[in-house]
């Protein structure tokens, strides 16, 4: 079943336009995407600041999407180390290496 088929089936059941069903569905996922993108995962915040952020979302029939502070810090350090290592590889060195 494609999205359009599902929208049509739901629209018939609810007595609304399939475009309205599609808009409602897409706006839900757009909201979650925007909220996740707002979370600052740069690693420069304290645990208290991180705890104030909205980092947990529950999606019915799918489950929880979440980010924990410890995982965020671990990923930040890993990315920082990868960037440091890539700067010292022979490919990135000029004639001064």
N, C-alpha and C positions, 0 to 999 in steps of 0.2 A: 504494500500500500504506500503510495507516494504521499507527500505532504498535502498536495492539492486534493487527493481523494479523501484524506482524513478531514481536511477543512470542510469539504462538501458534506461529508457524513455528519459531522458535528453541527454544521449550519442547518441542515435539514432537521436534525433532532431538536435544536434550540429555536428554530424558526427565525434565524438571522441570516444576513448576507455572508457568504463564504469569505469575502474580503475582510469583514470585521473579525471573523474567527482567526484568519491569518495574521491580521494586525495585532490582535490580543496575544497570540502565541509568540510572535516575533518581538513584541515589546517586552514581554516577560524575560526572554533570553537577553535582550538588549540591556535591560536593567541590571541583570546579574553581571554581564560582561563589563558594563561601565563601573559598577561598584568594585569589582575585582581589580580593574585597572587603576582605580583611585588609591588602592592600598600601596603605600610606599614600601617597597621591598629592597631599597637601596642599602639597608644595613645600618643606616645612621641614626636609628631611633632606639630609645630605651624600651625595656619590657613593659613599663607602665604606659608609655605612649602607644606601643603596639596593641596592648590590651584594650585601649579605648577605640581602636579601629574596628570596623565591621569586617571580620575575616571568616565568618561562618555563614553558609547559606544552605538551607534544606530545600531540596527539590523532590516533591512527591513522586514516588515510584522509582526514583534514582538513588536518593540518599543525600548525604552531606558532602558539600564542597567546603574545605577549610584549609587554613594555613596556620601552623603553630609557630610561635616565636623561635623556638630552638631550631626548627627546620629552616626557617627564614635566615637565621644567622649562619647556619651551616652552609646553605646555598650561597649566601653572600661571600663567605670566606673562600669557598671552592671557586667561585667565579673570579674573585680577586686574585687567587693563586694562579688560575689559568691565564689571566691577563698578564700577570707578572712573568710567567714562564714563556708566554708567546713573544714577549718583548725582547727576550734574550736568546731566542733561537737563531740559528745562522740565517734563516730566510729573512728575518727582520733586521739583521745587522747590515750596516753599510761598510765601507772600507775601513772604518776605524775600529772594528772588532778584532 
